[in-house]
């Protein structure tokens, strides 16, 4: 008998839906998938996977709400931070194309223009990738994040990652969560 990974269970999706940041999470993922693929629904599991409440790097005070993978690389996730059992902050992390994000400018110029964002080169997705992260508690960081040319920077990296084949995360894929997100994509 095969057991279902906790991140793929309907119960994990139901618990995630109770989080106050759930609608924002859904919008982030829907926007990402809409920017990354012409037909997000057609690539579910084969091109991308989505987990609910994965146990990655979890501690009593920090854990992931979700992980979105394109091929073999985690490209978007949100962490929830707690103190004394109360939510105190969220951190959004996005992996995207460095060359498209900077549009030929130096990475340092981007950091000066967007001081509330952290932009870190990563080799997780090849030489042309960066991680962009920010905390919800940093007033104005969300404005800076959404001012980035995200649509232009997401698709090239996603297309590259999708050519690397199916990632090893199918057993973590939460179909109920994915169906909810794809409903949002279709409504856009």
Phi, psi and omega in degrees: 000135181268134177262147180272133178299141181307324180292342181262354185281149176300328179296324178293319177295317179298319178294317178299322180298338180278350180288139181298341182264006187302314182296322177296316178302313180300316179296318178301312182292316180299317178297316179301308182297321178295324177284328186280323189225141175294327180227080182303320182297325180289345181254003182303133182074314181286324181250328181214153176225154183224125179249155178246124180053053179292150183278018183297123177051028183288139171228178179296334184252359182207133173200162183277141173278323180200167170223129174252123178247139168246120187056231184269005189240135173286120186250343180203135172203162176231132175256145176249134180248137183233151170225124181059032179081358179256140178290128180244340181189166173228149176235128178258132180230127181232135173255127184212177182287123180294313184296321179285325180293319182272345180048046176087350178279168177285146179301325178298324177298321179296319180293326177290319182290328183234073187292343180272353179259147172254128180237118186233124175299146178219147176260007181301330183237023182102178185291341184258049181223147174223154171260129175247124178222156181201158179256137180300327181290344178281100184305121180097349180296323179296321177297318179296317180300311183283353173278343178294153176282065187297316182301318180289330185272337184282312188300313182300320180290317179299317178298318178297313182295324180295332179286344179281358176093175182298132178283173183273024189251012182303324181290345179264350187293127180260102185295324179295317178296314179299318179297320178297313180296316180297331172297321176293319178299315181295330181281346183287000000 
